[in-house]
Amino acid sequence: MSRASKNLLEGAVTLVIGLALKLFAVGVDLPVVAPTKVGVVLMCVGGALVATGLYQATRAD
């Protein structure tokens, strides 16, 4: 598996997990962090990984 496809896969999975936390963990209260805020952070990280994977895929020539 190339590095670009690995970054695309990891980014997509991270983005989906973050989106699920953002949408479905609204009523959950944890003492340390809010799951919705963790979801937003995971979506940002996932988006960055997807963008990196796309960049690496286009530069692979």
C-alpha positions in Angstrom: 0.0 0.0 0.0 1.5 3.3 -1.0 1.8 6.2 1.4 -0.7 8.3 -0.5 -3.4 5.6 -0.3 -2.6 5.0 3.3 -3.1 8.6 4.1 -6.3 8.8 2.1 -7.7 5.7 3.9 -6.7 6.9 7.4 -8.0 10.4 6.7 -11.4 9.1 5.5 -11.8 6.8 8.5 -10.8 9.6 10.9 -13.2 12.0 9.2 -16.1 9.6 9.5 -15.4 8.8 13.1 -15.2 12.5 13.9 -18.5 13.2 12.0 -20.2 10.3 14.0 -19.0 11.8 17.3 -20.2 15.3 16.2 -23.6 14.1 15.2 -24.5 11.4 17.7 -22.7 12.3 20.9 -24.6 15.4 21.6 -26.2 14.4 24.9 -23.1 12.6 26.3 -21.4 14.3 29.2 -17.8 13.3 30.1 -15.9 15.0 32.9 -12.8 15.8 30.9 -13.8 16.6 27.3 -16.9 17.1 25.3 -17.3 14.4 22.6 -18.7 16.8 20.1 -15.5 18.9 20.4 -13.4 15.8 19.9 -15.4 15.1 16.9 -14.6 18.5 15.4 -10.9 18.0 16.0 -11.0 14.5 14.5 -12.8 15.9 11.4 -10.0 18.5 11.0 -7.3 15.9 11.4 -9.1 13.6 8.9 -9.4 16.4 6.4 -5.8 17.2 6.7 -4.8 13.6 6.1 -7.1 13.4 3.1 -5.6 16.5 1.7 -2.1 15.2 2.3 -3.0 11.9 0.6 -4.4 13.7 -2.4 -1.3 15.8 -2.7 1.0 12.8 -2.5 -1.1 11.0 -5.1 -0.8 13.8 -7.5 2.9 14.3 -6.9 3.7 10.5 -7.3 4.6 10.9 -10.9 
